[in-house]
Amino acid sequence: MARTAPSFVCQNCGAAYTKWQGKCESCSEWNTLSEEDSAAATAVPANLRPKRKGRLFTLENFTGAIQDAPRLPSGMAELDRVTGGGFVRGSVLLMAGDPGIGKSTLLTQATSLLARAGHRAVYISGEEATGQVRLRAERLGLADAAVQLAAETSVEDIIATLSEGKPPRLVVIDSIQTMWTDTVESAPGTVTQVRASAQALIRFAKRSGAALILVGHVTKDGQIAGPRVVEHMVDAVLSFEGEGSQQFRILRAVKNRFGPTDEIGVFEMTGLGLREVSNPSELFLSERDLGSPGTAVFAGIEGTRPVLVELQALVAPTSLGTPRRAVVGWDPSRLSMVLAVLEAHCGVKLSGHDVYLNVAGGLRIHEPAADLAAAAALVSSLSNAALPVDGVYFGEISLSGAIRPVAQTSARLKEAAKLGFARAVVPERPRGESSGDGGLSLTGIGSLTSLVAEIAMRGKARKQA
């Protein structure tokens, strides 16, 4: 019998090679190739395998009846917001986050709330013993919830157990990297095992109608560990973000077939678990620096929710040949663009200064509407001029220095007015929508030059005083 050639599979992207090499040519990552046994898949030659006749299935058209997928509310409003209103029958969610961020705590609370509502909720732990999970439930005050618990890693055993009795409404697999199946010959956690285990569990969810949540590990650069094909197989991908030194946690929808993407849910880590934050703007602004130069309040949109957050900037003379540019919570490329526009079109010389920018509260901003608030904070720090404490800023800066309108202006202004702000610096022409000011005094600007001049005048007046 011919000897089976070894197979080396990249643990980052799933590419296969016949020999080991230091760098994966597919994803350009180093030291990610691992040898896997492919004997089970190649034991029988292709020409000797029995031919299976395909079965007929029914084809439909676009004019058929449309039925909304029934949803199961989890009992946690922030979690339901991110998932699009609750768990859809037969849906599969992949939740990823850094170790210790609170994924198991969140899912323990969700399964307990469903169990208390009379639904069958199952929690399968592949990393902890049942006693450890019980201790967490007792600490959270959820020991009385009728959650069905098990510590198991065999996919075949899990599916056989779940198929007995009443179909479960929610199943949590913590985590998918610990699962293994008999259909492939490789170690748990490898690309082949993760893909095969996820595929078998997804088939069970679609067949039984149970909502399935797969917990995934992340790599050191924040990407979900395992093959990227798993992210395509599931219906939704949720990212649980936050800093260990802060009590705030952000649950973000990266992909969602049943609801909006980029939606966020905000939680606060307490001694009794994760507490929902219904008004994240008030939370992020609760400890802001009033009247300090270098701070500006940005009125942003996260998914469908308006969120106000403080941007902090520090501009200081540098002693290095190349000035430092450090940013936390925002895109470094956009910071570089804003600095270039300030220097090229507004005469703000920053080439001899170190620049630091931080988004307070641990929130990460993705939309370009934060350009104007970032520029205001930078100029405020450079000129040592405090911005109005009752003002908010939003607008996109173009490379020519013009301020471009952004979407959902009315929602931003209403949220600012609700939190007690009295004025707003906005683009001159909102794009295709009513600018309903919400009772705020609006200052429309068409170019960044006018904003820089106004802040500079504040700095001169402060020095003279």
Buried (B, 14 or more C-beta within 10 A) or exposed (E): EEEEEBBBBBBBBBBBBEEEEEEBEBEEBEEBBBBBBBEEBEEEEEEEEEEEEEEEEEEEEEEEEEEEBEBBBBBBEBBBBBBBBBBBBBBBBBBBBBEEBBBBBBBBBBBBBBBBBEBBBBBBBBBBEEEEBBEBBEBBEBEEBEBBBBBBBBBEEBBEBBEEEEBBBBBBBBBBBBBBBEBBBBEBBBBBBBBBBBBBBBEBBBEBBBBBBBBBBBBEEEEBBBBBBBBEBBBBBBBBBBBEEEBBBBBBBBBBEBBEBBBBBBBBBEEEBBBBBEBBBEBBBEEBEEEEBBBBBBBBBBBEBBBBBBBBBBBEEBEEEEBEBEBBBBBEEBBEBBBEBBEEBBEBEBEEBBBBBBBBBBBBBEBBBBBBBBBBBBBBBBBEBBBBBBBBBBBBBBEEBBBBBBBBBBBBBBBBBBBEBBBBBBBBEBEEEEBBBBEBEBBBBBBBBBBBEBBBEBBEEEEEE
